[in-house]
């Protein structure tokens, strides 16, 4: 089946029955996966027939491809091609640096998933470390460069915030001075008016 005859979409509650049947056939923990229903991307035929699914869980800058399964494995590689395109789009949207998986299909290794070094494996989110099996990973963005850029951006934002607060402080001080000066001028004008009124009364000739 050509990828053009397949469609990818996000799972909804309406897909739960089909997913549970798939998970049961693959001996996946259906009760646990059901709680992460919206993690799953589905593949279906042009006529809407459910053909398979894969989960994508995102934790900060990391994402996990998991629980891949098909009702018809003859469409697996074509479906994976579409899944991979969707996964990259979702990962970019969420700022994911690194993808992880324990799926061992040669397809994923062809796209760059490799066993991690001990140093890289240490970066695996703690929530996933309890999973048994061999890990594979791929770097989507340079984590060190992005970390440096984020730190520099944070410093820049803090500097801009401090500058803005300084400008606002000066503006408040200027408004206070203007208000005080205005009040002083008004008071002085009032005093001058009283003074002139009083002295004009004394200056008027008496009959």
C-alpha positions in Angstrom: 0.0 0.0 0.0 1.4 3.4 -1.0 1.8 6.1 1.7 -0.6 8.2 -0.4 -3.3 5.7 0.4 -2.7 6.1 4.2 -3.7 8.8 6.6 -2.3 9.8 9.9 -4.3 11.5 12.7 -4.3 11.9 16.4 -6.3 9.4 18.5 -9.6 10.3 20.1 -11.9 8.6 22.5 -13.8 7.1 19.6 -10.6 5.1 18.8 -10.3 3.5 22.2 -11.9 0.2 21.3 -9.7 -0.3 18.3 -6.6 0.7 20.2 -7.4 -1.6 23.1 -7.8 -4.5 20.7 -4.5 -3.6 19.1 -2.7 -3.3 22.4 -4.1 -6.7 23.5 -2.8 -8.4 20.3 0.6 -6.8 20.9 0.5 -7.7 24.6 0.9 -4.1 25.6 -0.4 -2.8 29.0 -3.7 -1.5 27.8 -4.9 -0.1 31.1 -1.8 2.0 31.4 -1.8 3.1 27.8 -5.4 4.1 27.9 -4.5 6.9 30.3 -2.2 8.3 27.6 -4.7 8.0 24.8 -3.9 11.4 23.3 -0.2 10.4 23.0 -1.1 8.2 20.1 -1.0 8.8 16.4 -3.1 6.5 14.2 -2.7 5.3 10.7 -5.8 4.3 8.7 -6.6 3.5 5.1 -8.2 6.0 2.7 -11.5 4.4 3.5 -11.0 5.0 7.3 -10.0 1.4 8.3 -7.8 1.4 11.4 -4.4 -0.1 10.6 -2.1 0.8 13.5 -0.8 3.3 16.0 2.3 4.6 17.7 2.7 6.7 20.9 4.6 9.9 21.3 5.1 11.0 24.9 6.8 14.4 25.5 8.7 15.3 28.6 10.3 18.7 28.4 13.1 18.6 25.7 12.7 14.8 25.3 10.2 12.7 23.5 9.5 8.9 23.6 8.3 6.8 20.6 6.5 3.8 22.2 3.9 1.1 21.8 4.1 0.8 18.0 1.7 -1.8 16.6 -0.3 -2.7 13.4 -3.3 -4.8 12.5 -1.6 -5.4 9.2 2.2 -5.3 9.3 2.4 -5.2 5.4 1.8 -1.4 5.8 4.2 -0.9 8.6 7.1 0.8 6.7 4.8 3.0 4.7 3.0 4.0 7.9 6.3 4.6 9.7 7.4 7.0 7.0 4.2 9.1 7.7 4.6 8.7 11.4 8.2 10.0 11.2 7.1 13.1 9.3 4.4 13.8 11.9 6.7 13.1 14.8 9.3 15.6 13.5 6.6 18.2 13.1 5.3 17.7 16.7 8.8 17.6 18.1 9.7 20.9 16.5 6.5 22.5 17.7 7.2 21.4 21.3 10.9 22.3 21.3 12.1 18.7 21.6 15.9 18.2 21.5 16.1 14.4 21.6 13.9 11.4 20.7 14.1 8.1 22.5 12.6 4.7 21.7 12.8 1.0 22.4 11.3 0.1 19.0 13.9 -2.0 17.2 12.6 -2.0 13.7 15.4 -1.4 11.1 13.3 1.5 9.8 14.1 3.6 12.9 17.9 2.9 12.7 17.8 3.9 9.0 16.5 7.3 10.1 19.3 7.8 12.6 18.2 6.2 15.8 21.3 4.7 17.5 22.2 3.1 20.8 23.2 5.9 23.2 26.6 6.2 24.9 26.6 6.1 28.7 26.9 9.9 28.8 23.8 10.3 26.6 21.9 7.6 28.3 22.3 9.5 31.6 20.1 12.2 30.1 17.2 9.8 29.8 14.3 11.2 31.8 13.9 9.5 35.1 10.3 8.5 34.3 11.4 6.2 31.6 14.5 4.6 33.2 12.4 1.8 34.7 11.6 0.5 31.3 13.5 -2.7 30.5 15.0 -3.2 27.1 17.5 -1.6 24.8 17.3 2.1 24.1 17.8 4.0 20.9 18.0 7.7 20.5 18.4 10.5 17.9 19.4 14.1 18.5 17.1 16.6 16.7 18.8 19.8 17.9 22.2 20.5 19.5 21.3 20.4 23.2 24.5 22.2 24.4 24.1 25.1 21.8 20.3 25.4 22.6 21.0 25.5 26.3 23.6 28.3 25.9 21.2 30.2 23.7 18.4 29.8 26.2 20.6 31.1 29.0 21.7 34.0 26.9 18.1 34.8 26.0 17.2 34.6 29.7 19.9 37.1 30.6 18.8 39.4 27.8 15.2 39.2 28.9 16.2 39.9 32.5 18.3 42.9 31.3 15.5 44.2 29.3 13.1 43.8 32.2 15.5 45.7 34.5 15.9 48.4 31.9 12.1 48.7 31.5 11.6 48.9 35.3 14.3 51.6 35.4 12.6 53.6 32.7 9.2 53.2 34.5 10.8 54.3 37.7 12.1 57.4 36.1 8.8 58.1 34.5 7.0 57.7 37.9 9.5 60.1 39.5 9.0 62.6 36.7 5.2 62.4 37.1 5.6 63.0 40.8 7.8 66.0 40.3 5.4 67.4 37.7 2.5 66.9 40.1 4.4 68.5 43.0 5.5 71.4 40.7 1.9 71.9 39.5 0.6 71.9 43.0 3.3 74.4 44.1 2.5 76.7 41.1 -1.2 76.4 41.9 -0.6 77.2 45.6 1.7 80.1 44.7 -0.9 81.5 42.3 -3.6 81.2 44.9 -1.4 83.1 47.5 -0.6 85.8 44.9 -4.3 86.2 44.1 -5.1 86.5 47.9 -2.2 88.9 48.4 -3.4 91.1 45.5 -7.0 91.0 46.6 -6.1 92.0 50.1 -3.7 94.8 49.1 -6.1 96.1 46.5 -8.7 96.5 49.3 -6.3 98.5 51.3 -5.3 100.6 48.4 -8.9 101.7 47.5 -9.7 105.2 48.7 -12.2 105.5 51.5 -15.2 107.9 51.3 
